[in-house]
Amino acid sequence: MVVHFGIRTTEPIKVAYKVLEPDEDIPNAVSEFLSKMTEMYHQHHTTCDHSMIVYYDPPDTPGGHKEILVPLPLEIEGLDSKIFPSIRAAFLGYVGADTPVEVYYNLLEDFIEHVGLKRDEEIHNIEIKYVPEDLDLTNNTIEILFPVKR
């Protein structure tokens, strides 16, 4: 179910990041990365409300470049960090796993075409997974962003 969509410009943000190997399992890599961050904090990691996967190439590109990004509230020694730049993006947020993700990708592509925007090719897309307040929930909020030209 779509919960919101539109166009927005993000602020630059300091993130911890990990470049993913071409065949690396994304959910496991995110889980391991968040666990590593939690260990480095020496406490339960409650300051992070989301993780991001940045696809520099289309997701189905063999060997495509992709990264995990997690906002950093403070510097953590031992983690690679950088400033992720401001981007202008069309976005679509949804909840639930009943509808294939491709449907949401198509809706967002249709929206971009409808409003006459052009995709920025530097980053193909970003997927943001928000941490639910109730960790027993299986229906997470996911947001897809397609960077667009300014």
C-alpha positions as CSV (number, residue, x, y, z in Angstrom):
1,M,0.0,0.0,0.0
2,V,1.4,3.4,-1.0
3,V,1.6,5.8,2.0
4,H,3.2,8.8,0.4
5,F,4.9,10.0,-2.8
6,G,6.2,13.2,-4.3
7,I,9.4,15.1,-5.0
8,R,11.9,16.4,-2.5
9,T,15.4,17.6,-2.1
10,T,17.4,15.9,0.7
11,E,20.0,17.5,2.9
12,P,23.6,16.3,2.9
13,I,24.0,13.7,5.6
14,K,26.9,12.0,7.4
15,V,26.7,8.2,6.9
16,A,28.5,5.1,7.7
17,Y,28.8,3.0,4.5
18,K,29.8,-0.3,3.2
19,V,30.4,-1.1,-0.5
20,L,28.6,-4.3,-1.3
21,E,30.3,-7.1,-3.2
22,P,28.5,-8.0,-6.5
23,D,27.0,-11.3,-5.2
24,E,26.5,-10.2,-1.6
25,D,23.1,-10.9,0.0
26,I,21.7,-7.5,0.8
27,P,19.4,-8.3,3.7
28,N,22.2,-10.3,5.4
29,A,24.8,-7.5,4.7
30,V,22.5,-4.8,6.2
31,S,21.9,-7.0,9.3
32,E,25.6,-7.6,9.8
33,F,26.4,-3.9,9.2
34,L,23.8,-2.8,11.8
35,S,25.1,-5.4,14.2
36,K,28.7,-4.2,13.8
37,M,27.5,-0.6,14.4
38,T,25.6,-1.7,17.6
39,E,28.7,-3.5,18.9
40,M,30.8,-0.4,18.2
41,Y,28.3,1.8,20.1
42,H,28.6,-0.7,23.1
43,Q,24.8,-0.3,23.5
44,H,21.5,-1.0,21.8
45,H,21.5,1.0,18.5
46,T,18.4,3.1,18.9
47,T,19.6,6.3,17.2
48,C,19.2,4.9,13.7
49,D,15.7,4.9,12.3
50,H,16.6,3.6,8.8
51,S,19.2,2.1,6.5
52,M,19.6,2.8,2.8
53,I,20.8,0.8,-0.2
54,V,22.1,3.0,-2.9
55,Y,22.1,1.4,-6.4
56,Y,24.5,3.3,-8.7
57,D,23.5,0.9,-11.4
58,P,20.1,-0.7,-12.1
59,P,19.5,-3.4,-9.3
60,D,19.6,-6.3,-11.8
61,T,22.9,-5.2,-13.3
62,P,25.5,-8.1,-12.9
63,G,28.3,-6.7,-10.8
64,G,26.5,-3.4,-10.3
65,H,27.9,-0.9,-7.7
66,K,25.8,-0.6,-4.6
67,E,26.3,0.5,-1.0
68,I,24.7,0.3,2.4
69,L,24.4,3.7,4.1
70,V,23.3,4.3,7.7
71,P,23.0,7.8,9.1
72,L,25.6,8.5,11.8
73,P,24.6,10.6,14.8
74,L,28.2,10.7,15.9
75,E,31.6,9.6,14.7
76,I,32.4,5.9,15.2
77,E,36.1,4.9,15.0
78,G,36.5,1.9,12.8
79,L,33.6,2.6,10.5
80,D,34.0,4.1,7.0
81,S,32.0,7.3,6.8
82,K,31.3,10.1,4.3
83,I,28.9,12.9,3.6
84,F,26.2,11.6,1.3
85,P,25.3,14.7,-0.9
86,S,22.0,16.4,-1.3
87,I,19.8,15.0,-4.1
88,R,16.6,15.9,-5.7
89,A,14.4,12.8,-6.0
90,A,11.0,11.5,-6.8
91,F,10.0,9.2,-4.0
92,L,7.3,6.7,-3.1
93,G,6.8,5.1,0.3
94,Y,4.9,1.9,0.8
95,V,4.1,-0.6,3.5
96,G,3.6,-4.3,3.2
97,A,4.9,-7.2,1.1
98,D,1.6,-8.1,-0.6
99,T,2.5,-6.2,-3.8
100,P,5.7,-7.0,-5.8
101,V,8.2,-4.2,-5.5
102,E,8.3,-3.9,-9.3
103,V,4.8,-2.4,-9.1
104,Y,6.0,0.4,-6.9
105,Y,9.0,1.0,-9.2
106,N,6.6,1.3,-12.2
107,L,4.3,3.7,-10.3
108,L,7.3,5.9,-9.5
109,E,8.5,5.8,-13.1
110,D,5.0,6.7,-14.3
111,F,4.9,9.6,-11.9
112,I,8.2,11.0,-13.1
113,E,7.1,10.8,-16.7
114,H,3.7,12.4,-15.8
115,V,5.3,15.4,-14.2
116,G,7.9,15.8,-16.9
117,L,11.0,15.1,-14.9
118,K,14.2,13.5,-16.2
119,R,16.2,10.9,-14.3
120,D,19.6,11.8,-13.0
121,E,21.9,8.9,-14.1
122,E,24.6,9.2,-11.4
123,I,22.5,7.1,-9.0
124,H,19.9,4.7,-10.3
125,N,17.8,4.5,-7.2
126,I,17.8,4.4,-3.4
127,E,15.8,2.1,-1.2
128,I,15.3,3.2,2.4
129,K,14.0,0.7,5.0
130,Y,12.6,2.3,8.1
131,V,13.0,0.5,11.5
132,P,9.5,-0.1,12.8
133,E,8.6,1.0,16.4
134,D,7.5,-2.5,17.1
135,L,10.3,-4.8,16.0
136,D,7.9,-7.8,15.8
137,L,6.2,-6.2,12.9
138,T,6.9,-7.7,9.5
139,N,5.4,-4.9,7.4
140,N,8.1,-2.3,7.3
141,T,7.9,1.0,5.6
142,I,10.1,1.1,2.5
143,E,10.8,4.2,0.4
144,I,12.1,4.2,-3.1
145,L,13.9,7.3,-4.4
146,F,14.7,8.0,-8.1
147,P,17.1,10.9,-8.3
148,V,16.0,13.5,-10.9
149,K,17.7,16.4,-12.6
150,R,17.5,19.7,-10.9
